[in-house]
Amino acid sequence: MSEVTDVVLPVLQKIQAEISSMRASLNEVRVTQVEQSEKLDDLSRYFTVMFGHVSRHEIDIDEIRKRLKAVEAKLSPPPEAV
């Protein structure tokens, strides 16, 4: 081999090895990103359901308050405290 090849070839092989290592790392990052995205989707669905239940309960409480006020309006006022 020529002197240029003797000098350049090891450098190119090192660059190729580093690129290969970076690709492997990038693939690991992609796998982790997919896993995290799936977990976030699950969490998002959980919060959507949870907030739906909370909203429904708030509506139920509001309805109970309205009914309580209607019942209190029909009752005679409580006796005055002594």
SERO-4910 file (N, C-alpha, C, O; in steps of 0.05 Angstrom, whole numbers):
BEGIN
 pado doro    nc1    nc2    nc3   cac1   cac2   cac3    cc1    cc2    cc3    oc1    oc2    oc3
  Met    A     17    -24      0      0      0      0     18     25      0     41     25      9
  Ser    A      6     46    -10     21     71    -11     20     84     17      5     76     35
  Glu    A     37    103     20     39    117     46     13    132     52      5    134     75
  Val    A      0    143     32    -25    158     36    -46    139     46    -61    145     65
  Thr    A    -48    115     34    -68     95     43    -62     86     71    -80     83     87
  Asp    A    -36     83     78    -28     75    105    -37     96    126    -42     89    149
  Val    A    -37    121    118    -44    143    137    -74    147    137    -86    151    158
  Val    A    -86    147    114   -115    155    111   -133    132    120   -154    137    133
  Leu    A   -126    107    113   -144     84    119   -150     81    148   -174     78    155
  Pro    A   -131     83    167   -138     81    195   -157    104    204   -175     99    221
  Val    A   -153    127    194   -170    150    201   -199    145    191   -218    149    206
  Leu    A   -201    136    167   -228    130    156   -241    107    171   -265    108    176
  Gln    A   -226     87    179   -237     65    195   -247     75    222   -267     66    232
  Lys    A   -231     93    234   -240    104    260   -265    120    257   -283    119    274
  Ile    A   -267    136    236   -291    152    231   -315    133    226   -336    138    237
  Gln    A   -311    112    211   -332     93    206   -341     80    232   -365     76    236
  Ala    A   -322     73    249   -329     60    275   -345     80    293   -365     72    306
  Glu    A   -337    105    292   -352    125    308   -380    130    298   -399    132    313
  Ile    A   -383    130    271   -409    133    259   -427    109    266   -450    112    272
  Ser    A   -415     86    265   -430     61    272   -439     62    301   -462     55    308
  Ser    A   -422     72    319   -428     74    347   -451     95    351   -469     91    367
  Met    A   -449    117    336   -470    138    338   -497    127    328   -518    133    340
  Arg    A   -496    111    307   -521     99    297   -534     81    317   -558     80    321
  Ala    A   -517     65    331   -527     47    351   -539     63    374   -561     56    384
  Ser    A   -526     84    382   -536    101    404   -563    114    395   -582    116    411
  Leu    A   -564    123    371   -588    136    360   -611    116    360   -634    123    366
  Asn    A   -606     91    353   -627     70    353   -637     66    381   -661     62    385
  Glu    A   -619     66    401   -627     63    429   -645     86    437   -665     82    451
  Val    A   -637    110    429   -653    134    435   -681    132    422   -701    139    435
  Arg    A   -682    122    398   -708    119    384   -726     99    399   -750    103    402
  Val    A   -714     77    408   -729     56    422   -740     69    448   -763     65    455
  Thr    A   -723     83    462   -731     96    487   -753    116    482   -772    118    497
  Gln    A   -750    131    460   -771    151    454   -798    138    448   -818    148    457
  Val    A   -798    116    434   -823    102    428   -835     92    454   -859     95    459
  Glu    A   -819     81    472   -829     71    498   -841     94    514   -862     91    525
  Gln    A   -826    117    515   -836    140    530   -862    151    518   -880    160    532
  Ser    A   -863    151    492   -887    161    478   -911    144    485   -933    154    490
  Glu    A   -907    117    485   -929     99    493   -938    104    521   -962    104    527
  Lys    A   -919    108    539   -926    113    567   -941    140    570   -960    141    585
  Leu    A   -932    160    555   -946    186    556   -974    183    545   -993    196    555
  Asp    A   -978    167    524  -1005    163    513  -1023    150    534  -1046    158    537
  Asp    A  -1012    129    548  -1027    116    569  -1035    136    591  -1057    136    600
  Leu    A  -1015    152    599  -1020    172    620  -1040    192    611  -1057    201    627
  Ser    A  -1039    200    586  -1058    220    575  -1086    208    576  -1105    222    584
  Arg    A  -1089    183    568  -1116    170    569  -1126    169    598  -1149    173    603
  Tyr    A  -1108    162    616  -1115    160    645  -1126    187    655  -1147    189    668
  Phe    A  -1111    209    649  -1119    235    658  -1146    244    645  -1162    257    657
  Thr    A  -1149    237    620  -1174    244    606  -1198    230    620  -1218    243    625
  Val    A  -1195    205    627  -1216    190    641  -1220    203    669  -1242    207    678
  Met    A  -1197    208    683  -1199    218    710  -1213    246    710  -1231    250    727
  Phe    A  -1206    264    692  -1218    290    691  -1248    288    683  -1264    304    691
  Gly    A  -1254    268    666  -1282    264    659  -1298    256    684  -1320    266    688
  His    A  -1287    239    701  -1301    231    726  -1304    255    744  -1325    259    756
  Val    A  -1282    271    747  -1283    294    765  -1304    314    755  -1319    324    771
  Ser    A  -1305    319    729  -1325    337    718  -1353    327    724  -1371    342    731
  Arg    A  -1357    301    720  -1383    289    724  -1391    292    754  -1414    299    760
  His    A  -1372    288    772  -1378    291    800  -1384    320    808  -1401    325    825
  Glu    A  -1370    338    796  -1375    367    801  -1404    374    792  -1418    388    806
  Ile    A  -1412    363    769  -1439    368    760  -1459    356    779  -1480    368    786
  Asp    A  -1453    331    789  -1471    318    809  -1473    334    834  -1494    337    845
  Ile    A  -1450    345    844  -1450    361    868  -1466    387    864  -1482    395    882
  Asp    A  -1463    399    841  -1479    423    835  -1509    417    835  -1525    433    845
  Glu    A  -1516    394    824  -1544    386    823  -1555    381    852  -1577    389    859
  Ile    A  -1538    369    868  -1546    363    896  -1550    390    911  -1568    393    927
  Arg    A  -1532    409    907  -1535    435    920  -1561    449    911  -1574    461    928
  Lys    A  -1567    448    886  -1592    460    876  -1616    447    890  -1635    461    899
  Arg    A  -1616    420    892  -1639    406    905  -1640    413    934  -1662    416    945
  Leu    A  -1617    415    948  -1617    422    976  -1628    450    980  -1644    454    999
  Lys    A  -1621    469    963  -1632    496    966  -1662    496    961  -1677    510    974
  Ala    A  -1672    479    942  -1700    478    937  -1715    466    962  -1737    475    969
  Val    A  -1703    446    974  -1715    434    998  -1715    454   1021  -1735    457   1035
  Glu    A  -1692    468   1025  -1691    487   1046  -1711    510   1042  -1722    521   1061
  Ala    A  -1716    517   1017  -1735    539   1011  -1763    530   1019  -1780    547   1026
  Lys    A  -1769    504   1017  -1796    494   1023  -1800    491   1053  -1823    492   1062
  Leu    A  -1779    488   1068  -1781    484   1097  -1784    511   1111  -1776    532   1100
  Ser    A  -1796    510   1135  -1798    534   1150  -1771    542   1161  -1754    524   1165
  Pro    A  -1766    567   1165  -1740    576   1175  -1734    563   1202  -1753    559   1218
  Pro    A  -1709    558   1208  -1702    547   1234  -1708    566   1257  -1707    591   1253
  Pro    A  -1715    556   1281  -1721    575   1303  -1696    591   1310  -1673    582   1306
  Glu    A  -1701    614   1320  -1678    632   1327  -1663    620   1351  -1675    608   1368
  Ala    A  -1637    625   1350  -1620    615   1372  -1625    633   1397  -1629    657   1394
  Val    A  -1625    620   1419  -1631    635   1444  -1606    649   1454  -1607    662   1475
***
